[in-house]
Amino acid sequence: MERQRPDTTSNEIELYMRTYYSMLRSSGEVRVRSFEEPHGFSKLSLHRGARQQRPDMSAFGYAATRLPECMPDVKRLVLAQSEDQFRAFGYEVHTWPRVATRGRRRPTRWNGNGTLAVFISSASDIDDLVPIVTAYQIEWNKMNALLGGTDLARKIANKDFEATDDALLTGLGAAFDLPEDRVRKLLLALGSRCLDGLAALATTRADLRMQLLSASFSQYQRAAQRWWSAIEPMVLRQHEPRRPPTYFVSSNTHSLANLLGGYALAHRDILAAAARQSPSEEFVRDFERALAEGRDDVANYLYFVLRDQVRANPQLLADVQQWDAESGLVTAPDPGHVEVSAQVIDIAKLRPERFDPRLAMPGLELLTKSDAIILNIDYPLGMAAYQLLSRVGQGVGSLCGVFVMGKAATLNARVGDVLISSAVHDEHSKNTYVMRNAFSASDIAPHIKFGSVLDNQKVLTVRGVFLQNRTYMGLFYREGYTVMEMESGPYLSAIYELVDPRRHPNDEIVYLGDRTTMPVGMLHYASDTPYSRRQSLLSRSLSYFGMDSTYACAVSITRRILELEIARIRARPT
């Protein structure tokens, strides 16, 4: 077939990827410094200051928040796909405590003595982790060199400062030639142990090492099998031996549960009182305005408050999950060390009287006759999407629909807008998928208050967040690709194999709508604008503002599933 896609070759990025994959094939440790030259030469959009003397605090902050807070004490990172692999190389990681990261869901364990074990579930974890660790080391060593043996460094090492001391902020700003707001980003990036991190920064040069323990594609498949093995009993619990018809959703762990379970709305008064105690005057003002106007998005504010309270109180999480279980929603929080939580929702057990009002529609009383489930998984990273959906397709009954909701970077919209695609170019397979998206702007617009909805967009699925530069993005922008993310292409490759007897092709135009009759819906909300430092994921959190676009998407997906299931029940022979 004639190729009808832009020439996507980026020599610098291809060289970078070849460098780290070839080096990681070594049976021993590889020094991260070996990656620094091709990393800097690639002129990555998220690390534009890599080759400058001044620290790039945005890049460091992005990297640091996607690594655990113990990183100042880490000397080596060991990557593997399972505990068995770690054990074969002498790492008894099952005895090591887990350590979390603030900006990336990736299972990591720390032995407390220089070694960080990282579980990888697909090649995307490598493409994501290597640039992050390299950026972290480059910027760390810049700051260490600028502090040198200065009096400020000695005071930091002796911990003569508190994190809020003006003298510390002023001194760091002068040493790094940065304004105070950028210095504060450094402290935030170092996390709750920022003074310990600063002390290490002032005294120690980073020389990280990385080792990949015999990774293989079959091991990625085994990881997906372990993940499914933890979920399958929940799927079959009420339906065994028959495997139930399934609506697959890739979103997050709170949206569908809030909309269908109803805990927040049932505890409205308590959560409203908590909302009024928020330290953010803007949040309180917006919440009171939504209440006064009687808007249906008041629920979004309650969901936001509930999320924060659940994070702070594990017992409350148990209470919410018990409440949800009464409505047929059961959660598997950490199946198979893949760090992709899953919810199994038994549609027949749902209680429509608890639903979010935006789900109201005729026929909800018929749901008690349903034999189907909704399988909602926490949005995976990159190629893990392919592995997990492929395994789900083997383990459930008929797939009644696949719906994906996730974050994306946008070249033409604003943070908080909703983007609906009709074409996806996948940098993994080099395929361009042309699809019939189950959603249009008219489906989302009634549920969004602040953002815009753009349909008929074109998506670029990249191999890694860092693995882009201005030249690379410019090629696609000229071809009309304005949305960038990491999962759509892998999901579509899996869908292709679920509806066609062959493996997905490579480097072709694939008209997926001609091959599948089940609805496929993909919605993205913009969380980053890579060409604008003013609105960037590096410098801004979506915070409660993101609840508007998140729940506009979640309401639309949930409504579509309920509509489809009501129609399916009505069409069954009596």
Secondary structure, DSSP 8 states (H G I E B T S, - for coil): ----S-----HHHHHHHHHHHHHHTSSS-EETHHHHHHHHHTTBGGGTTTTSSS--HHHHHHHHTTS-TTGGG--EEEEESSHHHHHHTT--GGGS-EE--SS----EEE-SSSEEEEE-SSHHHHHHHHHHHHHHHHHHHHHHHHHTT-HHHHHHHTT-S-TT-HHHHHHHHHHHT--HHHHHHHHHHHGGGHHHHHHHHHH-----EEEE----HHHHHHHHHHHHHHHHHHHHTTTTTS---EEEEEE-SSHHHHHHH-HHHHTHHHHHHHHHT-S-HHHHHHHHHHHHTT-TTHHHHHHHHHHHHHHH-HHHHHHHHHHHHTTTEEEESSGGGS---EEEEEGGG--GGGS-GGG--TTGGGGGG---EEEEEE---TTHHHHHHHHHHHHSS-EEEEEEEEEEEESSS-TT-EEEEEEEEETTT--EEE--BS--HHHHGGG-SSS-EEEEEEEEE-S-SSS-BHHHHHHHHHTTEEEEESSHHHHHHHHHHHHSSS---SSSEEEGGGT--S-EEEEEEEEE-TT-SSS-TTT---GGGHHHHHHHHHHHHHHHHHHHHHHHHHHS--
